[in-house]
Amino acid sequence: MRLTLVLSLAGLAMTAAAQSPMPEATAPGPVPQMATVSPASAKVGSVLKVKGLNLGTANVDEVYLSDQTFDLKVKVLSQTADTIEFRVPPFVKAGRLQLVVKTTEKDPVLLEQPVYVTIVETKDTTQQVASAR
């Protein structure tokens, strides 16, 4: 008798839980995906063009160059659904840097992209910084 009562109550609770409306989950927007960058190596002040998917202003808020310890925000010159053009900032260090995007969601996320650019050092960095301003 007790077993029947317990099973009946458990079944009733499961039925009530199944019928109660679940809160709607907010689905994230399309995920930005960078595929290529050209040129693959550049100097300070160079303009780079990234191609990929979902790169428009509705999905990508900011773009960064990262050496895994420091993320340097870049100035985006133009942005479409499948391309982003930006200028290499004047104070970036030479080396292989990864591209990172910040999403435009309610809770923004930094997404590391599988795209790298090599920044080459020029001989006269003071002249380079002055010309980039």
N, CA, C and O atoms as a printed pandas DataFrame, in Angstrom:
     atom_number atom_name residue_name chain_id  residue_number  x_coord  y_coord  z_coord
0              1         N          MET        A               1    0.823   -1.194    0.000
1              2        CA          MET        A               1    0.000    0.000    0.000
2              3         C          MET        A               1    0.862    1.252    0.000
3              4         O          MET        A               1    0.609    2.189   -0.756
4              5         N          ARG        A               2    1.886    1.263    0.854
5              6        CA          ARG        A               2    2.769    2.426    0.886
6              7         C          ARG        A               2    3.503    2.599   -0.438
7              8         O          ARG        A               2    3.676    3.719   -0.918
8              9         N          LEU        A               3    3.938    1.475   -1.028
9             10        CA          LEU        A               3    4.645    1.527   -2.301
10            11         C          LEU        A               3    3.757    2.117   -3.386
11            12         O          LEU        A               3    4.223    2.905   -4.209
12            13         N          THR        A               4    2.489    1.743   -3.393
13            14        CA          THR        A               4    1.552    2.274   -4.371
14            15         C          THR        A               4    1.368    3.777   -4.189
15            16         O          THR        A               4    1.310    4.519   -5.169
16            17         N          LEU        A               5    1.278    4.221   -2.953
17            18        CA          LEU        A               5    1.124    5.642   -2.667
18            19         C          LEU        A               5    2.353    6.431   -3.117
19            20         O          LEU        A               5    2.227    7.497   -3.719
20            21         N          VAL        A               6    3.539    5.902   -2.823
21            22        CA          VAL        A               6    4.782    6.584   -3.213
22            23         C          VAL        A               6    4.907    6.643   -4.725
23            24         O          VAL        A               6    5.259    7.689   -5.271
24            25         N          LEU        A               7    4.627    5.551   -5.408
25            26        CA          LEU        A               7    4.694    5.537   -6.874
26            27         C          LEU        A               7    3.664    6.472   -7.485
27            28         O          LEU        A               7    3.949    7.134   -8.484
28            29         N          SER        A               8    2.490    6.538   -6.912
29            30        CA          SER        A               8    1.449    7.449   -7.419
30            31         C          SER        A               8    1.871    8.901   -7.274
31            32         O          SER        A               8    1.693    9.698   -8.196
32            33         N          LEU        A               9    2.433    9.249   -6.112
33            34        CA          LEU        A               9    2.888   10.624   -5.897
34            35         C          LEU        A               9    4.057   10.977   -6.816
35            36         O          LEU        A               9    4.131   12.092   -7.333
36            37         N          ALA        A              10    4.961   10.035   -7.015
37            38        CA          ALA        A              10    6.098   10.282   -7.915
38            39         C          ALA        A              10    5.609   10.495   -9.337
39            40         O          ALA        A              10    6.089   11.390  -10.032
40            41         N          GLY        A              11    4.653    9.675   -9.778
41            42        CA          GLY        A              11    4.100    9.828  -11.119
42            43         C          GLY        A              11    3.374   11.144  -11.286
43            44         O          GLY        A              11    3.465   11.786  -12.332
44            45         N          LEU        A              12    2.650   11.546  -10.248
45            46        CA          LEU        A              12    1.936   12.815  -10.277
46            47         C          LEU        A              12    2.910   13.994  -10.347
47            48         O          LEU        A              12    2.675   14.956  -11.079
48            49         N          ALA        A              13    3.987   13.915   -9.594
49            50        CA          ALA        A              13    4.989   14.980   -9.613
50            51         C          ALA        A              13    5.661   15.072  -10.979
51            52         O          ALA        A              13    5.908   16.172  -11.474
52            53         N          MET        A              14    5.960   13.927  -11.591
53            54        CA          MET        A              14    6.595   13.936  -12.922
54            55         C          MET        A              14    5.655   14.508  -13.972
55            56         O          MET        A              14    6.094   15.223  -14.873
56            57         N          THR        A              15    4.376   14.204  -13.866
57            58        CA          THR        A              15    3.399   14.734  -14.816
58            59         C          THR        A              15    3.279   16.252  -14.674
59            60         O          THR        A              15    3.209   16.968  -15.673
60            61         N          ALA        A              16    3.254   16.734  -13.449
61            62        CA          ALA        A              16    3.162   18.180  -13.213
62            63         C          ALA        A              16    4.403   18.891  -13.716
63            64         O          ALA        A              16    4.304   19.979  -14.283
64            65         N          ALA        A              17    5.579   18.291  -13.517
65            66        CA          ALA        A              17    6.822   18.910  -13.984
66            67         C          ALA        A              17    6.874   18.947  -15.500
67            68         O          ALA        A              17    7.377   19.911  -16.077
68            69         N          ALA        A              18    6.359   17.910  -16.158
69            70        CA          ALA        A              18    6.379   17.862  -17.614
70            71         C          ALA        A              18    5.430   18.893  -18.217
71            72         O          ALA        A              18    5.672   19.392  -19.315
72            73         N          GLN        A              19    4.352   19.211  -17.505
73            74        CA          GLN        A              19    3.370   20.151  -18.035
74            75         C          GLN        A              19    3.702   21.604  -17.727
75            76         O          GLN        A              19    3.173   22.502  -18.382
76            77         N          SER        A              20    4.566   21.856  -16.745
77            78        CA          SER        A              20    4.884   23.241  -16.412
78            79         C          SER        A              20    5.786   23.831  -17.490
79            80         O          SER        A              20    6.704   23.165  -17.968
80            81         N          PRO        A              21    5.526   25.072  -17.870
81            82        CA          PRO        A              21    6.331   25.679  -18.939
82            83         C          PRO        A              21    7.772   25.909  -18.474
83            84         O          PRO        A              21    8.025   26.358  -17.356
84            85         N          MET        A              22    8.682   25.593  -19.353
85            86        CA          MET        A              22   10.102   25.802  -19.078
86            87         C          MET        A              22   10.452   27.240  -19.455
87            88         O          MET        A              22    9.931   27.764  -20.439
88            89         N          PRO        A              23   11.328   27.880  -18.685
89            90        CA          PRO        A              23   11.744   29.231  -19.086
90            91         C          PRO        A              23   12.486   29.174  -20.412
91            92         O          PRO        A              23   13.258   28.252  -20.675
92            93         N          GLU        A              24   12.235   30.177  -21.237
93            94        CA          GLU        A              24   12.876   30.202  -22.545
94            95         C          GLU        A              24   14.355   30.539  -22.405
95            96         O          GLU        A              24   14.733   31.498  -21.733
96            97         N          ALA        A              25   15.166   29.741  -23.045
97            98        CA          ALA        A              25   16.600   29.999  -23.061
98            99         C          ALA        A              25   16.891   30.931  -24.225
99           100         O          ALA        A              25   16.368   30.749  -25.324
100          101         N          THR        A              26   17.717   31.914  -23.982
101          102        CA          THR        A              26   18.079   32.823  -25.060
102          103         C          THR        A              26   19.223   32.200  -25.843
103          104         O          THR        A              26   20.315   31.980  -25.318
104          105         N          ALA        A              27   18.953   31.930  -27.074
105          106        CA          ALA        A              27   19.966   31.314  -27.930
106          107         C          ALA        A              27   20.979   32.366  -28.350
107          108         O          ALA        A              27   20.605   33.478  -28.721
108          109         N          PRO        A              28   22.257   32.019  -28.292
109          110        CA          PRO        A              28   23.262   32.986  -28.738
110          111         C          PRO        A              28   23.148   33.204  -30.243
111          112         O          PRO        A              28   22.622   32.360  -30.969
112          113         N          GLY        A              29   23.645   34.338  -30.694
113          114        CA          GLY        A              29   23.633   34.629  -32.119
114          115         C          GLY        A              29   24.646   33.771  -32.850
115          116         O          GLY        A              29   25.345   32.961  -32.239
116          117         N          PRO        A              30   24.723   33.949  -34.151
117          118        CA          PRO        A              30   25.702   33.183  -34.922
118          119         C          PRO        A              30   27.124   33.447  -34.411
119          120         O          PRO        A              30   27.476   34.582  -34.091
120          121         N          VAL        A              31   27.910   32.416  -34.341
121          122        CA          VAL        A              31   29.263   32.517  -33.807
122          123         C          VAL        A              31   30.204   33.043  -34.892
123          124         O          VAL        A              31   30.241   32.488  -35.990
124          125         N          PRO        A              32   30.970   34.115  -34.602
125          126        CA          PRO        A              32   31.945   34.617  -35.571
126          127         C          PRO        A              32   33.054   33.589  -35.796
127          128         O          PRO        A              32   33.577   32.999  -34.850
128          129         N          GLN        A              33   33.398   33.390  -37.061
129          130        CA          GLN        A              33   34.435   32.429  -37.411
130          131         C          GLN        A              33   35.365   33.053  -38.445
131          132         O          GLN        A              33   34.974   33.270  -39.592
132          133         N          MET        A              34   36.598   33.340  -38.031
133          134        CA          MET        A              34   37.591   33.857  -38.965
134          135         C          MET        A              34   38.289   32.680  -39.640
135          136         O          MET        A              34   38.609   31.684  -38.991
136          137         N          ALA        A              35   38.523   32.800  -40.946
137          138        CA          ALA        A              35   39.147   31.705  -41.693
138          139         C          ALA        A              35   40.541   32.060  -42.188
139          140         O          ALA        A              35   41.467   31.261  -42.053
140          141         N          THR        A              36   40.700   33.255  -42.761
141          142        CA          THR        A              36   41.995   33.649  -43.322
142          143         C          THR        A              36   42.276   35.115  -43.036
143          144         O          THR        A              36   41.361   35.906  -42.807
144          145         N          VAL        A              37   43.558   35.466  -43.054
145          146        CA          VAL        A              37   43.971   36.852  -42.958
146          147         C          VAL        A              37   45.014   37.094  -44.043
147          148         O          VAL        A              37   45.893   36.265  -44.278
148          149         N          SER        A              38   44.898   38.244  -44.696
149          150        CA          SER        A              38   45.902   38.569  -45.708
150          151         C          SER        A              38   46.299   40.034  -45.558
151          152         O          SER        A              38   45.443   40.894  -45.353
152          153         N          PRO        A              39   47.570   40.311  -45.658
153          154        CA          PRO        A              39   48.669   39.363  -45.797
154          155         C          PRO        A              39   48.916   38.607  -44.488
155          156         O          PRO        A              39   48.460   39.022  -43.422
156          157         N          ALA        A              40   49.646   37.489  -44.588
157          158        CA          ALA        A              40   49.911   36.654  -43.411
158          159         C          ALA        A              40   50.973   37.266  -42.507
159          160         O          ALA        A              40   51.061   36.927  -41.327
160          161         N          SER        A              41   51.778   38.166  -43.063
161          162        CA          SER        A              41   52.744   38.900  -42.240
162          163         C          SER        A              41   52.655   40.369  -42.611
163          164         O          SER        A              41   52.408   40.722  -43.764
164          165         N          ALA        A              42   52.864   41.228  -41.601
165          166        CA          ALA        A              42   52.661   42.656  -41.828
166          167         C          ALA        A              42   53.536   43.468  -40.893
167          168         O          ALA        A              42   54.097   42.948  -39.928
168          169         N          LYS        A              43   53.642   44.759  -41.198
169          170        CA          LYS        A              43   54.377   45.708  -40.363
170          171         C          LYS        A              43   53.363   46.600  -39.653
171          172         O          LYS        A              43   52.181   46.615  -39.995
172          173         N          VAL        A              44   53.844   47.336  -38.668
173          174        CA          VAL        A              44   52.999   48.313  -37.979
174          175         C          VAL        A              44   52.427   49.283  -39.007
175          176         O          VAL        A              44   53.148   49.764  -39.882
176          177         N          GLY        A              45   51.148   49.564  -38.901
177          178        CA          GLY        A              45   50.482   50.482  -39.820
178          179         C          GLY        A              45   49.876   49.815  -41.033
179          180         O          GLY        A              45   49.106   50.443  -41.759
180          181         N          SER        A              46   50.208   48.549  -41.271
181          182        CA          SER        A              46   49.639   47.826  -42.411
182          183         C          SER        A              46   48.160   47.557  -42.196
183          184         O          SER        A              46   47.696   47.440  -41.062
184          185         N          VAL        A              47   47.423   47.459  -43.300
185          186        CA          VAL        A              47   46.006   47.122  -43.236
186          187         C          VAL        A              47   45.865   45.636  -43.563
187          188         O          VAL        A              47   46.370   45.160  -44.580
188          189         N          LEU        A              48   45.170   44.911  -42.681
189          190        CA          LEU        A              48   44.948   43.484  -42.863
190          191         C          LEU        A              48   43.480   43.229  -43.147
191          192         O          LEU        A              48   42.607   43.938  -42.648
192          193         N          LYS        A              49   43.215   42.212  -43.952
193          194        CA          LYS        A              49   41.838   41.845  -44.294
194          195         C          LYS        A              49   41.590   40.407  -43.847
195          196         O          LYS        A              49   42.295   39.484  -44.255
196          197         N          VAL        A              50   40.581   40.237  -43.005
197          198        CA          VAL        A              50   40.206   38.925  -42.488
198          199         C          VAL        A              50   38.922   38.482  -43.177
199          200         O          VAL        A              50   37.981   39.264  -43.312
200          201         N          LYS        A              51   38.886   37.221  -43.614
201          202        CA          LYS        A              51   37.676   36.661  -44.219
202          203         C          LYS        A              51   37.170   35.530  -43.343
203          204         O          LYS        A              51   37.947   34.812  -42.714
204          205         N          GLY        A              52   35.838   35.385  -43.316
205          206        CA          GLY        A              52   35.230   34.333  -42.517
206          207         C          GLY        A              52   33.717   34.416  -42.562
207          208         O          GLY        A              52   33.137   34.890  -43.539
208          209         N          LEU        A              53   33.079   33.947  -41.487
209          210        CA          LEU        A              53   31.624   33.914  -41.401
210          211         C          LEU        A              53   31.145   34.698  -40.187
211          212         O          LEU        A              53   31.810   34.709  -39.151
212          213         N          ASN        A              54   30.011   35.343  -40.309
213          214        CA          ASN        A              54   29.354   36.059  -39.203
214          215         C          ASN        A              54   30.257   37.124  -38.575
215          216         O          ASN        A              54   30.341   37.226  -37.351
216          217         N          LEU        A              55   30.922   37.905  -39.404
217          218        CA          LEU        A              55   31.858   38.915  -38.920
218          219         C          LEU        A              55   31.262   40.322  -38.899
219          220         O          LEU        A              55   31.979   41.288  -38.638
220          221         N          GLY        A              56   29.990   40.451  -39.165
221          222        CA          GLY        A              56   29.350   41.764  -39.215
222          223         C          GLY        A              56   29.207   42.404  -37.841
223          224         O          GLY        A              56   29.502   41.787  -36.818
224          225         N          THR        A              57   28.750   43.650  -37.837
225          226        CA          THR        A              57   28.609   44.406  -36.592
226          227         C          THR        A              57   27.556   43.813  -35.660
227          228         O          THR        A              57   27.555   44.116  -34.467
228          229         N          ALA        A              58   26.671   42.984  -36.174
229          230        CA          ALA        A              58   25.665   42.343  -35.325
230          231         C          ALA        A              58   26.275   41.230  -34.474
231          232         O          ALA        A              58   25.688   40.827  -33.470
232          233         N          ASN        A              59   27.440   40.737  -34.863
233          234        CA          ASN        A              59   28.059   39.609  -34.155
234          235         C          ASN        A              59   29.403   39.950  -33.516
235          236         O          ASN        A              59   29.742   39.402  -32.467
236          237         N          VAL        A              60   30.174   40.850  -34.138
237          238        CA          VAL        A              60   31.520   41.177  -33.648
238          239         C          VAL        A              60   31.545   42.625  -33.190
239          240         O          VAL        A              60   31.253   43.540  -33.960
240          241         N          ASP        A              61   31.900   42.821  -31.913
241          242        CA          ASP        A              61   31.972   44.168  -31.346
242          243         C          ASP        A              61   33.381   44.740  -31.459
243          244         O          ASP        A              61   33.549   45.894  -31.852
244          245         N          GLU        A              62   34.398   43.943  -31.116
245          246        CA          GLU        A              62   35.787   44.409  -31.133
246          247         C          GLU        A              62   36.695   43.293  -31.623
247          248         O          GLU        A              62   36.350   42.113  -31.557
248          249         N          VAL        A              63   37.875   43.695  -32.121
249          250        CA          VAL        A              63   38.890   42.748  -32.598
250          251         C          VAL        A              63   40.188   43.044  -31.872
251          252         O          VAL        A              63   40.536   44.203  -31.648
252          253         N          TYR        A              64   40.904   41.985  -31.505
253          254        CA          TYR        A              64   42.163   42.111  -30.774
254          255         C          TYR        A              64   43.250   41.266  -31.425
255          256         O          TYR        A              64   42.968   40.266  -32.087
256          257         N          LEU        A              65   44.499   41.684  -31.227
257          258        CA          LEU        A              65   45.670   40.862  -31.522
258          259         C          LEU        A              65   46.190   40.377  -30.178
259          260         O          LEU        A              65   46.340   41.171  -29.249
260          261         N          SER        A              66   46.467   39.083  -30.064
261          262        CA          SER        A              66   46.844   38.512  -28.776
262          263         C          SER        A              66   48.127   37.698  -28.885
263          264         O          SER        A              66   48.336   36.949  -29.839
264          265         N          ASP        A              67   48.987   37.871  -27.865
265          266        CA          ASP        A              67   50.176   37.010  -27.759
266          267         C          ASP        A              67   49.997   36.010  -26.615
267          268         O          ASP        A              67   50.982   35.461  -26.120
268          269         N          GLN        A              68   48.785   35.773  -26.200
269          270        CA          GLN        A              68   48.367   34.869  -25.120
270          271         C          GLN        A              68   48.600   35.438  -23.721
271          272         O          GLN        A              68   48.173   34.832  -22.738
272          273         N          THR        A              69   49.261   36.575  -23.610
273          274        CA          THR        A              69   49.401   37.234  -22.314
274          275         C          THR        A              69   48.795   38.630  -22.339
275          276         O          THR        A              69   48.388   39.155  -21.303
276          277         N          PHE        A              70   48.739   39.223  -23.517
277          278        CA          PHE        A              70   48.230   40.592  -23.648
278          279         C          PHE        A              70   47.397   40.681  -24.922
279          280         O          PHE        A              70   47.832   40.251  -25.991
280          281         N          ASP        A              71   46.188   41.246  -24.797
281          282        CA          ASP        A              71   45.312   41.461  -25.948
282          283         C          ASP        A              71   45.321   42.947  -26.299
283          284         O          ASP        A              71   44.992   43.789  -25.462
284          285         N          LEU        A              72   45.695   43.267  -27.530
285          286        CA          LEU        A              72   45.770   44.647  -27.989
286          287         C          LEU        A              72   44.622   44.905  -28.958
287          288         O          LEU        A              72   44.534   44.279  -30.014
288          289         N          LYS        A              73   43.747   45.832  -28.586
289          290        CA          LYS        A              73   42.606   46.175  -29.434
290          291         C          LYS        A              73   43.085   46.866  -30.701
291          292         O          LYS        A              73   43.970   47.720  -30.660
292          293         N          VAL        A              74   42.483   46.484  -31.840
293          294        CA          VAL        A              74   42.840   47.098  -33.116
294          295         C          VAL        A              74   41.699   47.989  -33.579
295          296         O          VAL        A              74   40.553   47.823  -33.160
296          297         N          LYS        A              75   42.027   48.936  -34.449
297          298        CA          LYS        A              75   41.010   49.820  -35.016
298          299         C          LYS        A              75   40.450   49.169  -36.275
299          300         O          LYS        A              75   41.167   48.946  -37.251
300          301         N          VAL        A              76   39.158   48.871  -36.232
301          302        CA          VAL        A              76   38.486   48.271  -37.383
302          303         C          VAL        A              76   38.163   49.379  -38.377
303          304         O          VAL        A              76   37.516   50.367  -38.029
304          305         N          LEU        A              77   38.618   49.208  -39.615
305          306        CA          LEU        A              77   38.393   50.202  -40.661
306          307         C          LEU        A              77   37.098   49.942  -41.422
307          308         O          LEU        A              77   36.370   50.876  -41.760
308          309         N          SER        A              78   36.813   48.667  -41.690
309          310        CA          SER        A              78   35.556   48.310  -42.348
310          311         C          SER        A              78   35.155   46.912  -41.906
311          312         O          SER        A              78   35.993   46.083  -41.552
312          313         N          GLN        A              79   33.852   46.675  -41.937
313          314        CA          GLN        A              79   33.323   45.415  -41.430
314          315         C          GLN        A              79   32.068   45.039  -42.196
315          316         O          GLN        A              79   31.123   45.825  -42.273
316          317         N          THR        A              80   32.055   43.841  -42.762
317          318        CA          THR        A              80   30.868   43.312  -43.436
318          319         C          THR        A              80   30.565   41.939  -42.831
319          320         O          THR        A              80   31.228   41.504  -41.890
320          321         N          ALA        A              81   29.567   41.274  -43.378
321          322        CA          ALA        A              81   29.173   39.966  -42.851
322          323         C          ALA        A              81   30.280   38.920  -42.980
323          324         O          ALA        A              81   30.340   37.980  -42.188
324          325         N          ASP        A              82   31.163   39.083  -43.983
325          326        CA          ASP        A              82   32.202   38.073  -44.173
326          327         C          ASP        A              82   33.630   38.620  -44.201
327          328         O          ASP        A              82   34.566   37.864  -44.462
328          329         N          THR        A              83   33.818   39.915  -43.939
329          330        CA          THR        A              83   35.181   40.475  -43.901
330          331         C          THR        A              83   35.317   41.541  -42.815
331          332         O          THR        A              83   34.359   42.226  -42.455
332          333         N          ILE        A              84   36.530   41.652  -42.315
333          334        CA          ILE        A              84   36.903   42.738  -41.408
334          335         C          ILE        A              84   38.262   43.242  -41.860
335          336         O          ILE        A              84   39.186   42.457  -42.075
336          337         N          GLU        A              85   38.377   44.557  -42.002
337          338        CA          GLU        A              85   39.667   45.180  -42.304
338          339         C          GLU        A              85   40.083   46.011  -41.110
339          340         O          GLU        A              85   39.281   46.757  -40.549
340          341         N          PHE        A              86   41.360   45.877  -40.719
341          342        CA          PHE        A              86   41.866   46.649  -39.591
342          343         C          PHE        A              86   43.324   47.016  -39.827
343          344         O          PHE        A              86   44.019   46.410  -40.642
344          345         N          ARG        A              87   43.763   48.032  -39.083
345          346        CA          ARG        A              87   45.146   48.507  -39.176
346          347         C          ARG        A              87   45.933   47.950  -37.986
347          348         O          ARG        A              87   45.433   47.910  -36.862
348          349         N          VAL        A              88   47.162   47.524  -38.249
349          350        CA          VAL        A              88   48.043   47.036  -37.185
350          351         C          VAL        A              88   48.421   48.233  -36.317
351          352         O          VAL        A              88   48.958   49.214  -36.830
352          353         N          PRO        A              89   48.150   48.173  -35.002
353          354        CA          PRO        A              89   48.419   49.318  -34.125
354          355         C          PRO        A              89   49.907   49.615  -33.982
355          356         O          PRO        A              89   50.737   48.728  -34.179
356          357         N          PRO        A              90   50.253   50.866  -33.636
357          358        CA          PRO        A              90   51.655   51.273  -33.598
358          359         C          PRO        A              90   52.491   50.625  -32.494
359          360         O          PRO        A              90   53.709   50.523  -32.644
360          361         N          PHE        A              91   51.891   50.191  -31.406
361          362        CA          PHE        A              91   52.690   49.689  -30.293
362          363         C          PHE        A              91   52.666   48.169  -30.174
363          364         O          PHE        A              91   52.962   47.622  -29.112
364          365         N          VAL        A              92   52.317   47.493  -31.256
365          366        CA          VAL        A              92   52.295   46.032  -31.240
366          367         C          VAL        A              92   53.729   45.502  -31.313
367          368         O          VAL        A              92   54.576   46.065  -32.006
368          369         N          LYS        A              93   53.985   44.413  -30.590
369          370        CA          LYS        A              93   55.307   43.803  -30.600
370          371         C          LYS        A              93   55.412   42.840  -31.772
371          372         O          LYS        A              93   54.417   42.253  -32.198
372          373         N          ALA        A              94   56.619   42.683  -32.285
373          374        CA          ALA        A              94   56.848   41.748  -33.375
374          375         C          ALA        A              94   56.643   40.327  -32.875
375          376         O          ALA        A              94   56.915   40.020  -31.714
376          377         N          GLY        A              95   56.162   39.468  -33.760
377          378        CA          GLY        A              95   55.949   38.069  -33.421
378          379         C          GLY        A              95   54.668   37.540  -34.028
379          380         O          GLY        A              95   53.979   38.235  -34.775
380          381         N          ARG        A              96   54.363   36.304  -33.697
381          382        CA          ARG        A              96   53.159   35.645  -34.204
382          383         C          ARG        A              96   52.012   35.916  -33.235
383          384         O          ARG        A              96   52.072   35.532  -32.067
384          385         N          LEU        A              97   50.965   36.580  -33.731
385          386        CA          LEU        A              97   49.839   36.979  -32.892
386          387         C          LEU        A              97   48.551   36.345  -33.390
387          388         O          LEU        A              97   48.341   36.175  -34.591
388          389         N          GLN        A              98   47.695   36.002  -32.438
389          390        CA          GLN        A              98   46.412   35.389  -32.748
390          391         C          GLN        A              98   45.320   36.450  -32.755
391          392         O          GLN        A              98   45.374   37.415  -31.991
392          393         N          LEU        A              99   44.335   36.267  -33.616
393          394        CA          LEU        A              99   43.189   37.174  -33.651
394          395         C          LEU        A              99   42.128   36.699  -32.668
395          396         O          LEU        A              99   41.864   35.503  -32.543
396          397         N          VAL        A             100   41.522   37.668  -31.968
397          398        CA          VAL        A             100   40.485   37.411  -30.977
398          399         C          VAL        A             100   39.345   38.378  -31.242
399          400         O          VAL        A             100   39.582   39.548  -31.542
400          401         N          VAL        A             101   38.105   37.900  -31.134
401          402        CA          VAL        A             101   36.950   38.777  -31.311
402          403         C          VAL        A             101   36.123   38.821  -30.031
403          404         O          VAL        A             101   36.052   37.849  -29.279
404          405         N          LYS        A             102   35.506   39.966  -29.809
405          406        CA          LYS        A             102   34.560   40.133  -28.700
406          407         C          LYS        A             102   33.176   40.172  -29.317
407          408         O          LYS        A             102   32.921   40.965  -30.223
408          409         N          THR        A             103   32.275   39.318  -28.831
409          410        CA          THR        A             103   30.931   39.229  -29.394
410          411         C          THR        A             103   30.047   40.373  -28.900
411          412         O          THR        A             103   30.402   41.091  -27.965
412          413         N          THR        A             104   28.904   40.527  -29.538
413          414        CA          THR        A             104   27.981   41.613  -29.199
414          415         C          THR        A             104   26.816   41.140  -28.343
415          416         O          THR        A             104   25.839   41.871  -28.180
416          417         N          GLU        A             105   26.899   39.943  -27.799
417          418        CA          GLU        A             105   25.804   39.382  -27.007
418          419         C          GLU        A             105   25.581   40.175  -25.728
419          420         O          GLU        A             105   26.369   41.057  -25.387
420          421         N          LYS        A             106   24.488   39.850  -25.017
421          422        CA          LYS        A             106   24.190   40.499  -23.750
422          423         C          LYS        A             106   25.340   40.301  -22.762
423          424         O          LYS        A             106   25.714   41.225  -22.040
424          425         N          ASP        A             107   25.889   39.101  -22.737
425          426        CA          ASP        A             107   27.096   38.797  -21.966
426          427         C          ASP        A             107   28.212   38.528  -22.963
427          428         O          ASP        A             107   28.385   37.383  -23.380
428          429         N          PRO        A             108   28.980   39.548  -23.364
429          430        CA          PRO        A             108   29.994   39.381  -24.408
430          431         C          PRO        A             108   31.040   38.340  -24.030
431          432         O          PRO        A             108   31.363   38.146  -22.859
432          433         N          VAL        A             109   31.552   37.684  -25.053
433          434        CA          VAL        A             109   32.553   36.641  -24.886
434          435         C          VAL        A             109   33.731   36.953  -25.792
435          436         O          VAL        A             109   33.544   37.407  -26.921
436          437         N          LEU        A             110   34.954   36.712  -25.304
437          438        CA          LEU        A             110   36.136   36.814  -26.144
438          439         C          LEU        A             110   36.391   35.442  -26.765
439          440         O          LEU        A             110   36.566   34.452  -26.055
440          441         N          LEU        A             111   36.409   35.393  -28.089
441          442        CA          LEU        A             111   36.604   34.134  -28.794
442          443         C          LEU        A             111   37.936   34.146  -29.534
443          444         O          LEU        A             111   38.144   34.959  -30.435
444          445         N          GLU        A             112   38.839   33.241  -29.151
445          446        CA          GLU        A             112   40.101   33.104  -29.867
446          447         C          GLU        A             112   39.814   32.460  -31.211
447          448         O          GLU        A             112   39.077   31.477  -31.293
448          449         N          GLN        A             113   40.394   33.014  -32.257
449          450        CA          GLN        A             113   40.169   32.510  -33.600
450          451         C          GLN        A             113   41.379   31.682  -34.053
451          452         O          GLN        A             113   42.494   31.909  -33.583
452          453         N          PRO        A             114   41.168   30.739  -34.950
453          454        CA          PRO        A             114   42.278   29.918  -35.436
454          455         C          PRO        A             114   43.072   30.606  -36.544
455          456         O          PRO        A             114   43.518   29.965  -37.496
456          457         N          VAL        A             115   43.237   31.905  -36.407
457          458        CA          VAL        A             115   43.920   32.713  -37.422
458          459         C          VAL        A             115   45.048   33.483  -36.752
459          460         O          VAL        A             115   44.857   34.102  -35.706
460          461         N          TYR        A             116   46.219   33.438  -37.363
461          462        CA          TYR        A             116   47.405   34.110  -36.826
462          463         C          TYR        A             116   48.002   35.030  -37.882
463          464         O          TYR        A             116   47.882   34.784  -39.082
464          465         N          VAL        A             117   48.644   36.089  -37.413
465          466        CA          VAL        A             117   49.382   36.996  -38.282
466          467         C          VAL        A             117   50.759   37.195  -37.665
467          468         O          VAL        A             117   50.905   37.266  -36.445
468          469         N          THR        A             118   51.755   37.282  -38.519
469          470        CA          THR        A             118   53.120   37.520  -38.044
470          471         C          THR        A             118   53.444   38.992  -38.249
471          472         O          THR        A             118   53.400   39.504  -39.368
472          473         N          ILE        A             119   53.770   39.664  -37.149
473          474        CA          ILE        A             119   54.160   41.073  -37.217
474          475         C          ILE        A             119   55.676   41.112  -37.305
475          476         O          ILE        A             119   56.374   40.594  -36.434
476          477         N          VAL        A             120   56.178   41.734  -38.369
477          478        CA          VAL        A             120   57.616   41.828  -38.563
478          479         C          VAL        A             120   58.096   43.183  -38.092
479          480         O          VAL        A             120   57.412   44.194  -38.254
480          481         N          GLU        A             121   59.261   43.192  -37.517
481          482        CA          GLU        A             121   59.837   44.419  -36.981
482          483         C          GLU        A             121   60.626   45.126  -38.074
483          484         O          GLU        A             121   61.369   44.498  -38.828
484          485         N          THR        A             122   60.455   46.429  -38.147
485          486        CA          THR        A             122   61.258   47.208  -39.082
486          487         C          THR        A             122   62.486   47.713  -38.356
487          488         O          THR        A             122   62.541   47.687  -37.127
488          489         N          LYS        A             123   63.466   48.170  -39.105
489          490        CA          LYS        A             123   64.722   48.599  -38.497
490          491         C          LYS        A             123   64.570   49.854  -37.662
491          492         O          LYS        A             123   65.181   49.962  -36.599
492          493         N          ASP        A             124   63.768   50.805  -38.118
493          494        CA          ASP        A             124   63.609   52.059  -37.390
494          495         C          ASP        A             124   62.203   52.127  -36.811
495          496         O          ASP        A             124   61.282   52.611  -37.469
496          497         N          THR        A             125   62.034   51.643  -35.579
497          498        CA          THR        A             125   60.701   51.605  -34.979
498          499         C          THR        A             125   60.203   52.986  -34.570
499          500         O          THR        A             125   58.991   53.200  -34.543
500          501         N          THR        A             126   61.082   53.930  -34.253
501          502        CA          THR        A             126   60.625   55.268  -33.861
502          503         C          THR        A             126   59.994   55.978  -35.049
503          504         O          THR        A             126   58.989   56.673  -34.896
504          505         N          GLN        A             127   60.575   55.809  -36.231
505          506        CA          GLN        A             127   60.008   56.425  -37.423
506          507         C          GLN        A             127   58.672   55.746  -37.745
507          508         O          GLN        A             127   57.732   56.402  -38.196
508          509         N          GLN        A             128   58.593   54.452  -37.517
509          510        CA          GLN        A             128   57.389   53.704  -37.790
510          511         C          GLN        A             128   56.247   54.147  -36.896
511          512         O          GLN        A             128   55.128   54.318  -37.379
512          513         N          VAL        A             129   56.491   54.339  -35.615
513          514        CA          VAL        A             129   55.456   54.778  -34.689
514          515         C          VAL        A             129   54.984   56.177  -35.050
515          516         O          VAL        A             129   53.785   56.452  -35.009
516          517         N          ALA        A             130   55.902   57.061  -35.400
517          518        CA          ALA        A             130   55.537   58.418  -35.757
518          519         C          ALA        A             130   54.692   58.452  -37.029
519          520         O          ALA        A             130   53.758   59.248  -37.124
520          521         N          SER        A             131   55.004   57.602  -38.007
521          522        CA          SER        A             131   54.235   57.602  -39.253
522          523         C          SER        A             131   52.869   56.963  -39.071
523          524         O          SER        A             131   51.949   57.270  -39.830
524          525         N          ALA        A             132   52.708   56.088  -38.094
525          526        CA          ALA        A             132   51.419   55.443  -37.859
526          527         C          ALA        A             132   50.430   56.370  -37.179
527          528         O          ALA        A             132   49.224   56.132  -37.244
528          529         N          ARG        A             133   50.900   57.402  -36.541
529          530        CA          ARG        A             133   50.015   58.350  -35.847
530          531         C          ARG        A             133   49.379   59.208  -36.863
531          532         O          ARG        A             133   48.589   60.087  -36.521
